[in-house]
């Protein structure tokens, strides 16, 4: 399955980041260490939130987090 972040708005991504910060997940290392069991422990988590978390992890691993948060798949998108 390819990652397509066009389904999520910046507001949706920001809300998930807020939930992560409130849950004490404040670094990329902590975010990458999340597994399904630990994600389900986050207060008020939704399936959509889980999808965004998975995308965040993918883009952190590929060093494209800023592009992802800005709405681009990577730095060379022409959209």
NORFEN-V268003 format. One record per run of one state. SS is the DSSP state (H for helix, E for strand, L for the rest). FROM is the first residue (numbers start at 0). TO is the last residue. If there is no record, write none. Layout:
((SS,FROM,TO) (SS,FROM,TO))
This chain:
((L,0,3) (H,4,6) (L,7,8) (H,9,21) (L,22,26) (H,27,31) (L,32,34) (H,35,39) (L,40,45) (H,46,60) (L,61,63) (H,64,68) (L,69,78))
